[in-house]
Structures are given as C-alpha cells and as structure tokens.
C-alpha cells in the first residue's frame, strides 16, 4: 500500500515539475531528450532540467527519478506531473517506483483516455513486455478531470496523493490553458529541442 503525501495547505505557489519527451521519428533507434520544467504554481518558471531515455527502452523511471533527485530544485518540489506514462515510444514510467525513489507525489495527465487494450497489444511486441504492462496497471484507476469550462476533460492517474489534492493542484496550475503550465511549457520546450 502506497502512503499518500498529505497536504495541510496547497499554496498557489506550490512548486511542481512538468515532464515531457521530445518528438522522434517512428522506427528510429537511440535516445530521446526528456525535459522537466519547474513552475511555482501556474505563474513562474523557476527552472529546467533534462535527461535522455532510450526509445522503447526500460530506463525512463530510473532516468527521470535521477534527473529530479540530482536537481538543485529537488528540495522545493512538491509534485511531479508527467505528460503521459510512456516516453520515447513505449518506455513506460512506473509511477509507483518514481514516487518511491523521489518521495514526491506523481500525477499523470493525458488529453485522451488511454486505450489499455490497444496499449497491451502494442507492448506484447517489445522485449520484457510484462514488466511494461505491470507498470501500466500499477498506475491505477484513470480519472477524468475537467479543468476549465468548455474545455475537453483530461485523463489523470495518481500515485502518492489523494484524488482531491491532485485535482486541486492540477486546476490551480492551469492558468493559461486547460493543462497545467509546467506540463504545457515542458511540451513546448521539448518540441522546440527536436
């Protein structure tokens, strides 16, 4: 059983880390850059960190955890937000392990609800597909969250945080669009690097 981080108060300037990967050409090999963006709430960019992970590899959890823990921002971070649970193709992040290694709650956000059966079929084509699938299943229930009126709902999975706190933090950090600023800016920077 994962013990949740309890927030006595969620301040508007809570420091969150948004993480996204750079685009890459299909059927390519090698590694892909991953960008982490530190935001104070949804208002101030405080820092950027990077790492790289193997395309369709098995190192995303370890590399992202190391990037975070080795960062000078680590002590101030309160929440990790991932733009999806897979990076560099099907390099699946185990959000359970990421939480255990960083001791920071993890929120996974996607614009569309993942089709788990379709993902399972795709994973079966890769080495060690069962460990990848296990990480997908351990991520838990997929919740739907509407962050703004007239916006499409986001899908969300969480680890180490209550649904109520996760929803409050996500909504609080959506200042410019229907996704949190840290995730939005990480995506913009990652797209520009590619």
Secondary structure, 3 states (H helix, E strand, C coil): CCCCCCCCCCCCCCEEEEEEECCCCCCCCCEEEEEEEEEECCCEEEEEEEEEEECCCCCHHHHHHHHHHCCCCHHHCCEEEEECCEECCCEECCHHHHHHHHCCEEEEEECCCCCHHHHHHHHCCCCCHHHHHHHHHHCCCCEEECCCCCCCCEEEEEECCCHHHHHHHHHHCCCCCCCCHHHHHHHHHHHHHC
